[in-house]
C-alpha cells in the first residue's frame, strides 16, 4: 500500500473527530492532529483503534505515543504492515 493510499484512508478515519475544518481542508503530511486539527487526546485513541481495524494491525503503546502527526502515523502504519 502506498503512502498516498494510507493518507487517503487516514483522512476518512480522522474526519469525524476534527474540530478545525480549515486545518482539515489543508491536511498534509505535516499536519499535527492536536495542534492543527484540534482533536482531543480521547479522540486520538479512537482514531488509533480505527486505524488498527482499517489496516488490520496492532499498535503498541510506544508506537501510539508517536502517532501525533499524519507523517508519524503513516510511518507507524507502514512499519506494522511490513512486520
N, C-alpha and C positions, 0 to 999 in steps of 0.2 A: 504494500500500500504506500502510495507516495505521500510526501509531506502535505501537498495540496489537498489530497483526499482526506487526510486526517484533520486538517484545519477546517475543511468543509463540514465534516461530521461534528467536530468540536463546536463550531458556530451554532449548529442546530441544538446541541445539548446545553449550551450556555445561555441562549436567548431567553428562556423563561425566567432566569434569575437576574437579568441585567436591570440595574436601576438607572443607568445613564445611557439613554438611547443614542445620544450624539457620539459617545465613546464607542458604542456597539457598531454604529454605521462606519466608523473609521478603524474597526478592529483589524489588527495586523499581527505579525509575529511578536512585535514588541509590546503588545497590549498587556497590561497588568490587570488581572481580574479584580483586585480590591481597589486599587487607585484609579484605574481608568474606567472600569465598568461598574464600580461601586457595589460589587457583590459581597455580601457579608460572609463571615467565616463559616456559619452554619450551612449556608447555601453552597459554599465551596465544597463542603463534604458531600452534599447531594450531587454536585457535578462529578466528583471523583467516583461516586458509586455508579452514576450513569455511564461514565467512561469505562468502568470495569465491565458493565453489561454490554455496552455497544461494541467494544473491541475484544471482548471475551478474554480479559487479562485480570491479574490480581495485582493490586498496588499496595506495597508495604508502607509502613509509616515514614520511613526515610524518604522514599520517593514522593509520598504525599506532601511532605513539607516543602519539596522543591517546586511543586506544581502551582506557582503563583502567577505565571505569565503563560501566554499562548506558546511561546517558543519552548519554555521549560517543560510544559505539558506534552508537547509533540515529541520532545526528546525522550521523556519517560515512556510514552506510549510505544515509540519505536523500539526502545530497549526491551520492553516487556514482550512485544510481539516477536522479536527476534531471539528471545531467550530460549 
